[in-house]
């Protein structure tokens, strides 16, 4: 059951990150979900480093997931633009 929650949170975080960062991203639902999951991992690592200990799901965790997904999306765009030039 936890994996389904992770996938849903990943999809939400990825979709919100894509809405917050202007521009086109040619990725589908699966790409958006992966973006959100990687962003959630990044946000979780930062939260653990700052707060320490085991963190449970909370609205602040969702915000961290979205911010992490925004960072991952910006890195993805940077790497992608270099490879097409």
RAFEN-V325709 format. One record per pair of residues at least 6 apart in sequence whose C-alpha atoms are under 8 Angstrom apart, sorted by the first residue. I is the first residue (numbers start at 1). J is the second residue. D is the distance in Angstrom with one decimal. If there is no record, write none. Layout:
I,J,D + I,J,D
//
This chain:
6,37,7.3 + 7,33,6.7 + 7,37,7.2 + 8,33,7.9 + 9,36,7.3 + 9,37,7.7 + 9,62,7.5 + 10,32,7.8 + 10,33,5.0 + 10,34,6.8 + 10,35,7.2 + 10,36,4.0 + 10,37,4.5 + 10,38,8.0 + 10,39,7.8 + 10,40,6.8 + 10,65,7.9 + 11,29,7.6 + 11,32,6.0 + 11,33,4.2 + 11,34,7.6 + 11,35,8.0 + 11,36,5.7 + 11,37,7.6 + 12,33,7.7 + 12,36,7.1 + 13,33,7.9 + 13,36,4.8 + 13,37,7.8 + 13,39,7.6 + 13,40,7.6 + 13,62,7.1 + 13,65,6.0 + 13,66,4.7 + 13,69,6.6 + 14,32,5.0 + 14,33,5.8 + 14,34,7.5 + 14,35,5.3 + 14,36,3.8 + 14,37,7.6 + 14,39,7.6 + 14,66,6.8 + 14,69,6.0 + 14,70,7.9 + 15,32,6.1 + 15,33,7.8 + 15,36,7.5 + 16,66,6.7 + 17,36,7.8 + 17,66,5.8 + 17,67,7.3 + 17,69,5.8 + 17,70,4.9 + 17,73,7.5 + 18,25,7.8 + 18,32,8.0 + 18,70,7.4 + 18,73,7.6 + 20,70,7.7 + 21,70,7.0 + 35,69,6.0 + 35,72,7.0 + 35,73,7.0 + 36,65,6.9 + 36,66,7.1 + 36,68,8.0 + 36,69,5.3 + 37,65,7.9 + 37,69,7.8 + 38,68,7.7 + 38,69,6.8 + 38,72,7.3 + 39,65,5.3 + 39,66,6.6 + 39,67,7.2 + 39,68,4.0 + 39,69,3.7 + 39,70,7.2 + 39,71,7.4 + 39,72,6.0 + 40,62,7.8 + 40,64,7.0 + 40,65,4.0 + 40,66,7.1 + 40,68,6.0 + 40,69,6.7 + 41,65,7.4 + 41,68,7.7 + 42,65,7.4 + 42,68,5.4 + 42,69,7.8 + 43,61,7.6 + 43,64,4.8 + 43,65,5.0 + 43,66,7.8 + 43,67,6.9 + 43,68,4.8 + 43,69,7.9 + 44,61,7.3 + 44,64,7.0 + 44,65,7.2 + 47,55,8.0 + 47,64,7.5 + 48,54,7.1 + 48,55,7.2
//
